[in-house]
Amino acid sequence: MIVVAIEHEAGSVLDVSLQALAFARGLGEPLHAVAFGEGGARALAAAGAHGIATGTHVRIDGGYAPAAWAAALADIADATAASAVVAAGTDRGNELLAHLGARTGAPFVANCIVAGRAGDDWEVTRQRWGGSLLEDARTSSARALFSVALHTVAAEASEERGVVQVDELAPAVAEEDLRVRATLAEHDTAAAVSLAEARVVVGGGRGVGSVDAFAPLDALASALGGAVGVSRAVTSAGWRPHADQVGQTGERIAPDLYIACGISGASQHMVGCRGAKALLAINIDPEAPILARSDYAVIGDLHEVVPAVVDELQRRGA
């Protein structure tokens, strides 16, 4: 049995967790999914299209509490005799598995892209150094913990679909496991589309020049039904919040189209956008490193190009 911890928002399974389910299906054993909190039962029902037949909805009051969630996950892994526990390689997924490993002693292998059995062991290929290096590793334990590198596995539905049998679990929680927990979650209601899920992302770098100069990029993203992302230089300058950052220390995205405006293409930034299906660079510098990684390029001043594109989209009624 493979246990998969899935993340959801109000019962809607995050795409990165669907990727984790696709990775887990490739391990060749039955899947048992676990979802925490309100909406978890709906998330598990939706996950039935992705290869699970059974699941556990865990109810723990008080929001996200990594130690308490890991304790419940450990009990579920024992009850199902799981040979592996899988989660998406998000901040939350990695933290949860790290707590689970510390609690149980099982080895935790982060940022995996493929895994398979080798006798009683697991052989794993995973990303290191922000994805610039692939490492082959082997575990030797009764149970292994795998987080799945984001946007490296297609979130494809399973050919076998059915009704998920969901058990409810409200475990007793030790007080010490609640010392760290989330007590409040706030969402940016101004953002119509989240950066992580956007199909089009308009990126802005140091070349944008100022806080106010992001207005045309916001307008372009709005016209295309997308979101705005930025480089680290922008957040360091205080022009946009860290939540907008794309890169090794920010969000990793996989849109259909990434429009990079005034971004030089530092390796740390490219780690965050390498999952984009197409990359369009708008840059005044014909020698900018990002041009070598782009599918399309416009050599020109973004302050002229972007407003012109927005005007044309508005003229066409986009």
PEPE-V183136 format. One record per pair of residues at least 4 apart in sequence whose ideal C-beta (glycine too) atoms are under 6 Angstrom apart, sorted by the first residue. I is the first residue (numbers start at 1). J is the second residue. Records with the same first field share a line. If there is no record, write none. Layout:
BEGIN
I=J / J
END
This chain:
BEGIN
1=29 / 30 / 32 / 80 / 81 / 82
2=24 / 27 / 29 / 31 / 84
3=32 / 77 / 82 / 85
4=20 / 21 / 24 / 31 / 33 / 86
5=34 / 87
6=13 / 17 / 33 / 35
7=14 / 17
8=12 / 13 / 35 / 39 / 43
10=39
11=39 / 42 / 43
13=17 / 18 / 43 / 46 / 47
15=155
16=88 / 90 / 150
17=88
18=50 / 155
19=148 / 153 / 155
20=86 / 87 / 88 / 148
21=50
22=153 / 155 / 156
23=148 / 153
24=31 / 86
25=51
31=51 / 52
32=54 / 80
33=44 / 47 / 52 / 55
34=56 / 76
35=40 / 43 / 44 / 57
36=40 / 58 / 69
40=57
41=57 / 166
44=55 / 164 / 166
45=164
47=52
48=161 / 162 / 164
49=157 / 161
50=157 / 158
51=158
52=164
53=162
54=165
55=164 / 166
56=76 / 167 / 169
57=166 / 168
58=72 / 169
59=170
60=68 / 173
62=181
63=181 / 182
64=182
65=178 / 181
66=95 / 96 / 99
67=99 / 177
68=173 / 177 / 178
69=96
70=96 / 99 / 100 / 103
71=177
72=171
73=100
74=100 / 103 / 104
77=82 / 85
84=144
85=145
86=146
87=93 / 96 / 97 / 147
88=93 / 148
89=93 / 94 / 111 / 147 / 148 / 149 / 150
93=147
94=110 / 147
97=108 / 145 / 147
98=108
100=145
101=106 / 108 / 145
106=141 / 143 / 145
107=139 / 141 / 144
108=145
109=124 / 126 / 146
110=147
111=126 / 127 / 149
112=124 / 126 / 146 / 148
113=125 / 149 / 152
114=125
115=122 / 124 / 146
116=123
118=123
121=138 / 139 / 140
122=139 / 144
123=138
124=137
125=134 / 136
126=135
127=131 / 149
128=133 / 135
129=133
130=248 / 271
131=271
139=144
150=252
151=254 / 275
173=177
193=198 / 227
195=227 / 229 / 251
196=251
198=226 / 227 / 255
199=255 / 256
200=224 / 226 / 255 / 257
201=226 / 227 / 229 / 253 / 255 / 258
202=217 / 220 / 221 / 228 / 259
203=229 / 260 / 263
204=208 / 214 / 217 / 230 / 261
205=231 / 262 / 263
206=233
207=262
208=213 / 214 / 262
209=213
211=239
214=218
216=306 / 307
217=228
218=228
219=310
220=306 / 310
221=226 / 227 / 228
223=310 / 313 / 318
229=244 / 246
230=234 / 240 / 244 / 245
231=263 / 269
232=236 / 247
234=239 / 240
235=240 / 242 / 245
240=244
245=250
246=250 / 251 / 253 / 272 / 273
247=268 / 269 / 272
248=268 / 271
250=272
252=272
253=273
254=275
255=276
256=277
257=278
258=273 / 276 / 279
259=280
260=281 / 290
261=282 / 302
262=302
263=290
264=288
265=270 / 288 / 289 / 290
270=274
278=295
279=294 / 295
280=296
281=290 / 291 / 294 / 297
282=298 / 302 / 305
283=288
284=301
286=299
291=297
298=305
300=305
302=306
313=318
END
